[in-house]
C-alpha cells in the first residue's frame, strides 16, 4: 500500500532533501516506522529515546489530526497523504498597554 509522507522543510535534510517520500504501510505507525528505517537520521527528530512520538510533532492524515482518529494505529489506504507538522514555538511576547 503506497502512501505519501510530506516532509516539512526543516526535516528534508534527513531524507535526501526530498519534500515527500512514498512508503508502503497499512497504519500510520507502520508508515512512520518505515520512514525512519529508510532514513535513520530522521528518527531522533520524530521519536523520543523511549520510542514515543515527540510531543511537538503533529501528524495529519489527509488534513485530519491523527489524535482525533485512531492515533498512530489509524489505518491507511492507497494514495493517503501523511503530513508531518512540527509545532513552532517562540516569537515575541507583545503586550498592549492602553491608556
ABEGO torsion letter per residue (X at the ends): XBBBBBBBAAAAAAAGGBABBBBBBABAAAAAAAAAAABAAAAAAABBAAGBBBAABBBBBGGBBAAABAEAABBBBBGBBBBBBBBBBEEBBBBBBBX
